[in-house]
Amino acid sequence: MTKFVFGQTKIVFVMLIVMFPVSANAQLLWKITGNGLSKPSYLFGTMHYAPAHFIDSIQGLRAVMAEVEQVYGETVSSDTTVNYCTPDESVIEMPGDSVLADLYTEEEQARINHFYYRLSGFDEAESDFMWYYEEFTPGALKSDLITIKHIIMHNVKFVFDSIPSVGFDINFELDAIKNHKAVGALDDPELHRSVISDEFNMGKYSLKEQAKGLLIVIDHYAEANYELYSLMLNYRSQNLALFNDIKNIKKRNEEYRKHKERSCQGRNITWAKKMPAIMEEGSTLFVVGGAHLGNPKEKRGLLQLLCKAGYTLEPVGKTDKWN
């Protein structure tokens, strides 16, 4: 399988974004105190594609990394029992002797070929991308398009000035290991793997549904590109409320609500139950995707759940608190 490469995961693929002024107040890093804790712990919301140098843009983050005794992320990347970046080959490869072209009409195949020709800059007359990707499901091709060509190449480099060699979250784990600190995971490995498959739009969707989804992305590529660029720009502003309000603009439907419950809110509830025991072991830096933190409007963000459990949440670098 050499034609296709997966990037790091856990990016929301298509969202409608409105541009807002940049906030001067950092809201991505939160101090957790109270409720019997002998030492403070911290909660940091990431964007998984940000480069390592963005750590230095967060007020107080380096000091927190030095202060804490352990680091917990969504996963532990050094756990080789589960490949967190790549779903099972059964949802990547076309079944049996079938090929990608079997799912599309000649007109649709021509649209896909023309789109990839424009994206790649290859000679259109000599470029048959339907053949090049024939082994892969539409969901796998859609993931490759969004994560590698779409997000990293066209957005991360522009917004953050560089393309990271590893996922942003992994830097915190590597730093902890370098400094002989414990690392741990909030997610069960198999649950995390299944959530990844869901976000790649594979496994739970039929090939026909995946085929339709790929065409939707191709036909609305310019819009999606602007939306994802805006999402990253808003994250760089370090305004948590704005970053999470983005999701309230997206059209709601039953499928979206089910996905959010499984991939975000449901995991938040599980994590919030695990975190007290972890914090009692020692001062901890929790590193999770920014969408998991939530904002004052939500009831099942980690910030809200921890406050409800009796903790005080204070944004590092600000004076107001949630309690």
C-alpha positions as CSV (number, residue, x, y, z in Angstrom):
1,M,0.0,0.0,0.0
2,T,2.4,2.7,-1.2
3,K,0.0,5.1,-3.1
4,F,-1.7,6.5,0.0
5,V,-0.7,8.1,3.2
6,F,-2.8,9.0,6.2
7,G,-2.0,12.1,8.2
8,Q,-2.7,12.5,12.0
9,T,-6.3,12.3,12.8
10,K,-9.1,14.0,14.8
11,I,-9.8,17.0,12.5
12,V,-13.3,18.1,11.9
13,F,-13.6,17.9,8.1
14,V,-16.2,20.5,7.0
15,M,-17.4,23.4,9.1
16,L,-18.9,26.8,8.3
17,I,-16.7,29.5,9.8
18,V,-17.2,33.2,10.3
19,M,-14.1,35.4,10.7
20,F,-13.8,37.3,14.0
21,P,-11.2,39.6,15.4
22,V,-8.3,37.9,17.2
23,S,-8.6,37.8,21.0
24,A,-5.7,38.8,23.2
25,N,-6.8,36.4,26.0
26,A,-5.4,32.9,25.9
27,Q,-8.2,30.4,26.7
28,L,-6.6,27.2,25.6
29,L,-4.7,26.5,28.9
30,W,-6.7,26.0,32.1
31,K,-5.6,25.5,35.7
32,I,-7.6,23.0,37.8
33,T,-7.7,23.5,41.5
34,G,-10.0,22.8,44.5
35,N,-12.1,19.8,45.4
36,G,-9.3,18.5,47.7
37,L,-6.4,18.6,45.2
38,S,-3.1,19.1,47.0
39,K,-1.5,20.3,43.8
40,P,-2.9,22.0,40.7
41,S,-3.4,20.2,37.4
42,Y,-3.9,21.7,34.0
43,L,-6.1,21.2,30.9
44,F,-4.9,22.2,27.4
45,G,-6.9,22.2,24.2
46,T,-4.9,21.4,21.0
47,M,-5.4,21.5,17.3
48,H,-3.7,18.3,16.2
49,Y,-2.0,19.7,13.2
50,A,-0.3,22.7,14.8
51,P,3.5,22.7,14.7
52,A,5.6,22.2,17.9
53,H,6.7,25.8,18.0
54,F,3.1,26.9,18.7
55,I,3.7,25.8,22.2
56,D,5.7,28.9,22.8
57,S,2.7,31.0,21.7
58,I,0.7,29.9,24.7
59,Q,1.3,32.0,27.8
60,G,2.6,29.8,30.7
61,L,2.5,26.5,28.8
62,R,6.3,25.8,29.0
63,A,6.2,26.5,32.7
64,V,3.3,24.2,33.2
65,M,5.1,21.4,31.2
66,A,8.1,21.8,33.6
67,E,5.9,21.9,36.7
68,V,3.6,18.9,36.3
69,E,4.6,15.4,37.3
70,Q,2.7,13.5,34.5
71,V,1.1,14.1,31.1
72,Y,-2.1,12.5,29.9
73,G,-3.4,12.7,26.3
74,E,-6.2,11.1,24.4
75,T,-3.8,8.3,23.5
76,V,-0.3,7.2,24.1
77,S,1.5,7.3,20.7
78,S,4.3,4.9,21.9
79,D,1.7,2.2,22.4
80,T,2.4,-0.1,19.5
81,T,-0.5,-2.4,20.2
82,V,-2.8,-0.1,18.2
83,N,-2.0,2.0,15.2
84,Y,-3.8,5.3,16.0
85,C,-3.2,6.9,12.6
86,T,-4.5,4.2,10.3
87,P,-7.9,2.3,10.4
88,D,-8.1,-1.3,9.5
89,E,-7.2,-2.2,5.9
90,S,-10.7,-3.6,5.6
91,V,-12.1,-0.1,5.4
92,I,-9.2,1.3,3.3
93,E,-9.2,-1.3,0.4
94,M,-11.9,-2.0,-2.1
95,P,-13.4,-5.4,-1.5
96,G,-12.6,-8.4,-3.7
97,D,-11.8,-7.7,-7.3
98,S,-13.7,-4.4,-7.4
99,V,-12.0,-1.0,-8.1
100,L,-12.9,2.6,-7.3
101,A,-14.2,3.3,-10.8
102,D,-17.0,0.7,-10.3
103,L,-18.7,3.1,-8.0
104,Y,-18.9,6.0,-10.4
105,T,-20.4,6.9,-13.8
106,E,-18.1,7.9,-16.6
107,E,-19.1,11.6,-16.0
108,E,-18.3,11.3,-12.3
109,Q,-14.9,9.6,-13.0
110,A,-14.1,12.5,-15.4
111,R,-14.9,15.1,-12.6
112,I,-12.7,13.3,-10.1
113,N,-9.8,13.0,-12.6
114,H,-10.1,16.7,-13.6
115,F,-10.2,17.7,-9.9
116,Y,-7.0,15.8,-9.1
117,Y,-5.4,17.1,-12.2
118,R,-6.0,20.7,-11.1
119,L,-4.9,19.9,-7.5
120,S,-1.7,18.1,-8.6
121,G,-0.7,20.1,-11.7
122,F,0.1,16.9,-13.6
123,D,-0.6,16.6,-17.3
124,E,-4.4,16.0,-17.5
125,A,-4.1,14.0,-20.7
126,E,-1.7,11.6,-19.0
127,S,-3.3,11.5,-15.5
128,D,-5.7,8.8,-14.7
129,F,-6.3,9.2,-10.9
130,M,-9.1,6.8,-10.9
131,W,-6.6,4.1,-11.9
132,Y,-4.0,5.5,-9.5
133,Y,-6.3,5.2,-6.5
134,E,-8.3,2.2,-7.8
135,E,-7.4,0.0,-4.7
136,F,-8.9,2.4,-2.2
137,T,-12.4,3.0,-0.9
138,P,-13.9,6.5,-1.5
139,G,-13.7,7.1,2.3
140,A,-10.0,6.4,2.3
141,L,-9.5,8.7,-0.7
142,K,-11.6,11.4,0.9
143,S,-9.4,11.2,4.0
144,D,-6.2,11.4,2.0
145,L,-7.5,14.4,0.2
146,I,-8.6,16.3,3.3
147,T,-5.8,15.4,5.7
148,I,-2.7,15.4,3.5
149,K,-3.4,17.7,0.5
150,H,-6.2,19.8,1.9
151,I,-5.4,20.6,5.5
152,I,-1.6,20.2,5.8
153,M,-0.5,21.5,2.4
154,H,-3.0,24.3,2.0
155,N,-3.7,25.5,5.5
156,V,-1.2,24.5,8.2
157,K,1.8,25.8,6.3
158,F,0.0,29.1,5.6
159,V,-1.5,29.6,9.1
160,F,1.4,28.3,11.2
161,D,4.3,28.8,8.8
162,S,5.4,25.2,8.8
163,I,4.3,21.6,8.4
164,P,4.7,19.5,11.5
165,S,6.5,16.2,11.3
166,V,4.4,14.7,14.1
167,G,1.0,15.5,15.6
168,F,1.0,18.5,17.9
169,D,-0.2,16.4,20.9
170,I,2.7,14.0,20.6
171,N,5.2,16.8,21.5
172,F,3.8,16.9,25.0
173,E,4.3,13.1,25.4
174,L,7.8,13.3,24.0
175,D,8.7,16.1,26.3
176,A,7.4,14.2,29.3
177,I,9.3,11.1,28.4
178,K,12.5,13.1,27.9
179,N,12.1,14.5,31.4
180,H,11.4,11.1,32.9
181,K,7.7,11.9,33.6
182,A,4.8,9.5,33.5
183,V,2.5,9.5,30.4
184,G,-1.0,8.0,30.1
185,A,-4.1,7.9,28.0
186,L,-7.6,8.9,28.7
187,D,-9.0,6.8,25.9
188,D,-9.3,3.0,25.7
189,P,-7.2,2.1,22.7
190,E,-9.9,0.2,20.8
191,L,-12.4,3.0,21.4
192,H,-10.0,5.5,20.1
193,R,-9.4,3.4,17.0
194,S,-13.1,3.1,16.3
195,V,-13.6,6.8,16.6
196,I,-10.8,7.4,14.1
197,S,-12.6,5.1,11.6
198,D,-15.7,7.1,12.1
199,E,-13.9,10.4,11.5
200,F,-12.4,9.0,8.3
201,N,-16.0,8.5,7.2
202,M,-15.4,4.7,6.8
203,G,-16.5,1.5,8.4
204,K,-20.0,2.5,9.3
205,Y,-20.8,3.9,5.9
206,S,-21.5,1.9,2.8
207,L,-19.3,2.3,-0.3
208,K,-22.2,4.0,-2.0
209,E,-22.5,6.6,0.8
210,Q,-18.7,7.1,0.8
211,A,-18.7,7.6,-3.0
212,K,-21.3,10.3,-2.7
213,G,-19.3,11.9,0.1
214,L,-16.2,12.1,-2.0
215,L,-18.0,13.9,-4.8
216,I,-19.5,16.4,-2.3
217,V,-16.0,17.3,-1.1
218,I,-14.7,17.7,-4.6
219,D,-17.6,19.8,-5.8
220,H,-17.3,22.1,-2.7
221,Y,-13.5,22.1,-2.3
222,A,-13.0,25.9,-2.4
223,E,-15.6,26.4,0.3
224,A,-14.2,23.6,2.5
225,N,-10.7,24.9,2.0
226,Y,-11.7,28.4,3.3
227,E,-13.7,26.9,6.2
228,L,-10.7,24.9,7.4
229,Y,-8.3,27.7,7.0
230,S,-10.6,29.9,9.1
231,L,-10.9,27.2,11.8
232,M,-7.1,27.1,12.1
233,L,-6.8,30.9,12.1
234,N,-9.3,31.1,14.9
235,Y,-7.4,28.4,16.9
236,R,-4.2,30.4,16.5
237,S,-6.0,33.4,18.1
238,Q,-6.3,31.2,21.2
239,N,-9.9,32.1,21.8
240,L,-11.6,28.9,23.1
241,A,-15.1,30.3,23.0
242,L,-14.8,31.3,19.4
243,F,-13.1,28.1,18.4
244,N,-15.9,26.0,19.8
245,D,-18.7,28.4,18.7
246,I,-17.8,27.4,15.2
247,K,-19.6,24.1,15.7
248,N,-22.9,25.9,16.4
249,I,-22.9,27.4,12.9
250,K,-22.8,23.9,11.3
251,K,-26.2,22.6,10.2
252,R,-27.5,20.2,12.7
253,N,-28.9,16.8,11.9
254,E,-29.4,13.5,13.6
255,E,-26.3,11.9,12.1
256,Y,-24.2,14.9,13.2
257,R,-25.6,14.7,16.8
258,K,-24.9,11.0,17.0
259,H,-21.3,11.5,15.8
260,K,-20.7,14.4,18.3
261,E,-22.1,12.3,21.1
262,R,-19.8,9.4,20.3
263,S,-16.6,11.2,19.3
264,C,-16.8,14.2,21.7
265,Q,-19.4,14.5,24.4
266,G,-19.5,10.8,25.3
267,R,-15.8,10.7,25.7
268,N,-15.8,13.9,27.7
269,I,-18.1,12.2,30.3
270,T,-15.8,9.2,30.5
271,W,-12.7,11.3,30.8
272,A,-14.2,13.5,33.5
273,K,-14.8,10.4,35.6
274,K,-11.2,9.3,35.2
275,M,-9.5,12.6,35.8
276,P,-10.0,13.0,39.6
277,A,-8.1,9.8,40.4
278,I,-5.3,10.7,37.9
279,M,-5.0,14.2,39.5
280,E,-4.8,12.7,43.0
281,E,-1.7,10.7,41.8
282,G,0.1,13.9,41.0
283,S,0.0,17.2,39.2
284,T,-1.1,16.4,35.6
285,L,-1.2,18.2,32.3
286,F,-4.2,16.8,30.3
287,V,-3.7,17.4,26.5
288,V,-6.9,16.9,24.4
289,G,-8.4,18.3,21.3
290,G,-9.7,21.9,21.8
291,A,-13.3,20.8,20.8
292,H,-13.4,18.7,24.0
293,L,-13.0,21.7,26.3
294,G,-16.4,23.2,25.4
295,N,-17.6,26.7,26.3
296,P,-20.1,28.3,28.7
297,K,-23.0,27.5,26.4
298,E,-22.4,23.7,26.5
299,K,-23.2,21.3,29.3
300,R,-20.9,18.4,28.4
301,G,-17.5,20.1,27.7
302,L,-14.7,19.1,29.9
303,L,-14.6,22.5,31.5
304,Q,-18.3,22.3,32.5
305,L,-18.1,18.7,33.7
306,L,-15.1,19.4,35.9
307,C,-16.8,22.5,37.4
308,K,-19.9,20.5,38.1
309,A,-17.7,18.0,39.9
310,G,-16.5,20.7,42.2
311,Y,-13.2,21.9,40.7
312,T,-12.3,25.5,39.9
313,L,-11.1,26.2,36.4
314,E,-8.9,29.3,35.8
315,P,-7.6,30.3,32.4
316,V,-3.9,30.7,32.6
317,G,-3.0,34.3,32.0
318,K,-6.5,35.6,32.9
319,T,-8.2,36.6,36.2
320,D,-11.7,35.2,35.8
321,K,-12.6,31.7,36.9
322,W,-15.2,29.0,36.3
323,N,-16.5,27.4,39.5
